[in-house]
Amino acid sequence: MPTVDVVVLNYNGRRFLKPCIDALRAQTWRGFDLLVVDNGSTDDSVEYLQREYPDVRILELRPNVGFCGGNNRGIEATSGDYVVLLNNDTEATPGWLDALVRAAESSSDVGLCASKMIRISDRATIDTAGDVFYTHGVAGKRGSGEPSTRYQVPEPVFGACAGAALYRRSMLAEIGLLDEDFFATDEDIDLSFRAQLRGYRCVYAPDAIVYHHVGASLGAFKGHAIRRVRRNMIDVLLKNMPASLLLKHALPMLAYHALGDLYYACRGAPLQVLLARWDNVRRLPRTLAKRAAIQRTRRLSAR
């Protein structure tokens, strides 16, 4: 039986911890170890865990190192065949972990698995059924806003939302962990893209159902969200998109991202847009170095 670690990242999420951990304790897949990574919380999250769940392993980080850094420290602190990242603002159904592991075990080229995430505020509505990536150079949530009765078939998808995703550890050893330059947002798209380029498949597991407080885990960082989203989408393309595809889809990509910048600038965030583009420029040498390594080792053709 494969060994599995579940890493729950927490930042000031005391109110979410009981339903999240109780749901994990009710899993039908019993052979897993749980690690809660506390990412510099200033509430009583750690004290609560120590008091109410003394058997749960806690990794305390100071200061907050972001979604990427926190999850990476959790991955590095575990050793199972599979590592599952789970947001603290989720409630997994009893068969969630079992469905993910079975999907991963279906083939050795399955590197990551996507959950069916459903909005906890409206349990009849999908948050995401795996990630998609469009030719105009942006990722999206497959099935977002659609009825939860849809997407009932296990199938390959572009990627998995890291809020509830399984990763094969040997794959991570090969392609690397979450890119900490992203801090948060689109880091899972970047990792999924790297996995695809290296020849690993992402499989959507429809029975891996988890309910999600959409956006709650990023609530404390809303002031920086526009800058990160605008910046990180471009870095995903610069790092991962093969040159021939960048050229082939250059016009829709440029149009989409230029119009997006204009939209946010007109909605009162021109400084955030400018800072995002400055981030892209000043990080360009490092981004291109990452690109060179990714493209040199990719196994898939541009086709």
C-alpha positions, 0 to 999 in steps of 0.5 A: 500500500502506498504511503501518503502525507496530507499537508494542511497549510494554515494562516490565521485559520483557527475557525476552519481547523475543526471541520477540516481536521475532523473531516480528515479523521473520517477518511476511509483511506486510513493509511496517511500521516497529517501535518499542519503547517502553521504559516506565521499565524497571529491568532490562537491556531497553534494553541488550539491544535495543541490543546484539541488535537495533541496527536496532530503534527505541527510545523510552525513557520516564522514569518509567513512565507506565502502559500508556496513557501509554506506548502514547500516546507510541508512537502520537505518535512514529509516522505510518503509516496504521495503528498496531498496539499489541502487548504485549511478552509476545506471539508473533505468527504469521507472518500476524498483521499481514497479516490485521489490515491486510487486515481494516482495508482491507476498508472505510473505516468499520473503525476498529480490528481485533481479533486472535485471542489464544491463551494461550501456556501452553495453545495450545488455549485462547482468551484473547480473540477480541475484546471484548464489552460487557454490558448490566450494564455490564462488558466481557468477553473473547469466547471466553475459555477456549474451544477455539482452533478456535472463532471462525473467522469474521471479524465485527464485535465491540464492541472490540479488546484493546489487547494486539494491536490495529490502529487507523486513525490518522485515527480516533484523530485524530478520537476521541483516544488512550487515556485516560491517567486510566485508567493501565491496564485498561479503557482499550481498552474506553473507546477502543472505546466512543468509536469505536463511538459515532463510527460506526467498526466494530471487526472481528475477524480470526480469522487474526490469531493471536497467542499471549499470556502472559496477565497477565504485562505487568501483573504488577508492578502487582497491588497496584493492580489491584483499585482500577483495575479497579473505578474504570475500569469505572465511568468507562467507563460515565460517559463513554460510555453514552448517558443513555437506556441508563444509565436502561434498564439502571440496575438490573442495572448497579447490582446488578452493580457493588455486588455486585462491590464487596462481593465484593472487600471481603469478599475482603480488599480493602475499602480498594482498593474505597473508594479506587476509589469515591473516585477516581470521585467526585474525578474526576467533574467531569473525567469529565463534561466528557469525557462531554459532548464524547463525547456531543455528537459521537457519530454513533450513536443510543442504539438 
